[in-house]
Amino acid sequence: MLALVPHPAHPPLAVRSVESDILFPQSGAMSGMAMVRYRVDGIGALVLPAFSGRGRQDELWQTTCFELFAAGPGAAYREFNFATSGRWAVYDFDARRSGMREFNPTTMPEISAQSGDRLLAVTVTISARDLLGGEQALFDRAGLTVVLEEEGGVKSYWALAHGDDRPDFHDPACFTARLAAPART
């Protein structure tokens, strides 16, 4: 798993670490599903949205939210938002924070969250085709990001990298993971 780092201007209260990764099906079928995993260590003060049923919902980032950005060589990119409530959102952008529109995934994301005393594991299953941008595999970079809300409204912003004095997951500097397209069958 890849280690995410908190934005220095917004340190966490009790969270010690956040990790994430993306797994593609071993069969290599572009039509298969991809799995995105997140692991949070130090969840004693974490605020988690309660399950409210699967479905689309905007503004999930206002509380604990697990995110994924997929980008290619151009300015366009896709943003995925996932909450422990079972809610999700997917948006396409023409360029950084411009041209935003809803994207309708080919398969509704499935979100599973399991927690213990110290750890939270969130697993999301999404269409590999949606993640890679279609048959041409337009997206080859990813940004794995997380907004964590802890007691008292304390929010920390975790990413593979941060590019500015303010947290901004739309900053291309955050898109440092490589997306290895599965082989076509």
C-alpha positions in Angstrom: 0.0 0.0 0.0 1.1 3.6 -0.6 1.5 6.0 2.3 -0.6 9.1 2.2 0.6 12.2 4.1 -1.5 14.8 5.9 -1.4 18.4 4.6 0.9 20.2 7.1 -1.5 23.1 7.6 -4.2 20.6 8.8 -2.7 18.0 11.1 -4.8 15.1 12.4 -6.0 14.8 16.0 -5.4 11.1 16.6 -5.0 9.5 13.2 -1.5 8.1 12.9 -1.4 6.9 9.3 -3.4 6.5 6.1 -2.5 4.1 3.3 -4.2 3.2 0.0 -3.8 1.3 -3.2 -5.5 0.2 -6.4 -5.8 -3.4 -7.6 -6.9 -4.5 -11.0 -8.4 -8.0 -11.7 -5.8 -10.7 -12.3 -7.7 -11.8 -15.4 -6.7 -8.5 -16.9 -10.0 -7.8 -18.5 -10.6 -4.1 -19.2 -14.3 -4.9 -18.6 -13.5 -6.2 -15.1 -13.6 -4.5 -11.7 -10.9 -2.6 -9.9 -10.5 -2.4 -6.2 -9.4 0.6 -4.3 -8.4 0.0 -0.7 -7.8 2.5 2.2 -6.5 1.8 5.6 -6.6 4.4 8.5 -4.7 3.8 11.7 -5.7 5.7 14.8 -9.5 6.0 14.5 -10.4 6.7 18.1 -11.7 10.2 17.4 -12.8 9.6 13.8 -16.2 10.7 12.6 -17.7 8.2 10.3 -20.9 8.8 8.3 -23.4 6.0 9.2 -24.6 3.7 6.5 -27.6 5.3 4.6 -27.9 3.1 1.6 -26.0 2.9 -1.7 -26.4 5.8 -4.1 -25.1 9.1 -5.5 -24.6 12.1 -3.2 -22.8 15.4 -3.7 -20.5 17.1 -1.2 -19.3 14.0 0.5 -16.0 15.7 1.1 -17.5 17.8 3.9 -16.9 15.0 6.3 -14.8 11.8 6.2 -14.5 10.9 2.6 -12.3 8.6 0.5 -11.3 9.9 -2.9 -9.6 8.8 -6.1 -8.6 11.0 -9.0 -7.7 9.6 -12.4 -5.8 11.6 -15.0 -4.1 11.3 -18.3 -1.6 13.3 -20.3 -4.0 16.1 -21.0 -5.9 18.4 -18.6 -9.0 16.3 -18.2 -9.5 14.1 -15.2 -12.1 12.1 -13.2 -12.9 12.4 -9.5 -14.4 9.6 -7.4 -15.8 10.2 -3.9 -16.7 7.4 -1.5 -18.2 7.5 2.0 -18.7 4.9 4.7 -22.4 5.8 4.4 -22.5 3.8 1.1 -22.8 7.1 -0.8 -20.6 7.9 -3.8 -20.1 10.6 -6.5 -18.2 10.6 -9.7 -17.3 13.7 -11.7 -15.5 14.5 -14.9 -13.5 17.7 -15.3 -12.1 19.3 -18.5 -9.3 20.9 -16.6 -8.3 21.8 -13.0 -11.6 22.6 -11.3 -13.3 23.6 -14.5 -15.9 21.9 -16.8 -17.2 19.8 -13.9 -20.1 17.4 -14.7 -21.5 14.2 -13.2 -20.2 11.0 -14.7 -22.5 8.0 -14.7 -20.5 4.9 -13.9 -21.1 1.7 -15.8 -21.4 -0.1 -12.5 -22.5 1.5 -9.2 -19.5 1.6 -6.8 -19.7 -0.9 -3.9 -18.2 0.4 -0.6 -17.4 -1.8 2.3 -16.0 -0.5 5.7 -14.7 -2.5 8.6 -13.3 -1.1 11.7 -11.8 -2.3 15.0 -10.4 -0.4 18.0 -7.6 1.2 16.0 -8.0 0.5 12.3 -10.5 1.3 9.6 -10.4 -0.6 6.3 -12.4 0.7 3.4 -12.7 -1.2 0.2 -14.3 0.1 -2.9 -15.1 -1.9 -6.1 -15.4 0.1 -9.3 -15.4 -0.6 -13.0 -11.9 -0.8 -14.4 -13.1 0.8 -17.6 -14.5 3.8 -15.6 -11.3 4.2 -13.7 -9.1 4.1 -16.8 -11.3 6.4 -18.9 -12.7 3.9 -21.4 -11.4 1.5 -24.0 -8.5 3.8 -24.9 -7.3 3.8 -21.3 -7.0 7.6 -21.3 -6.0 7.8 -17.6 -2.6 6.6 -16.6 -2.1 8.6 -13.3 -4.0 8.6 -10.0 -4.3 10.7 -6.9 -5.3 8.7 -3.8 -6.7 11.1 -1.3 -8.7 11.2 2.0 -10.6 13.8 4.0 -10.8 12.7 7.7 -13.0 14.5 10.2 -12.3 13.9 13.8 -14.1 14.9 17.0 -14.6 18.7 17.4 -14.7 19.2 13.6 -10.9 18.7 13.2 -10.3 17.9 9.5 -7.1 16.5 8.0 -6.4 16.2 4.3 -4.3 13.2 3.2 -2.7 12.7 -0.3 0.3 11.0 -1.9 1.7 14.5 -2.3 0.6 18.1 -1.8 1.4 20.9 -4.1 0.3 24.1 -2.4 0.0 25.9 1.0 -3.7 25.0 1.0 -5.0 21.4 0.6 -6.2 21.0 -3.0 -6.7 17.4 -4.2 -7.4 18.8 -7.7 -3.8 19.9 -8.0 -2.0 17.7 -10.5 0.9 17.5 -8.0 -1.4 15.0 -6.1 -1.6 12.6 -9.1 1.6 10.7 -8.5 0.4 7.0 -8.6 0.7 5.2 -11.9 -2.3 3.4 -13.2 -1.3 0.2 -15.0 -4.0 -0.7 -17.4 -5.0 -4.3 -17.4 -4.3 -6.3 -20.5 -7.1 -6.5 -23.0 -8.7 -9.9 -23.5 
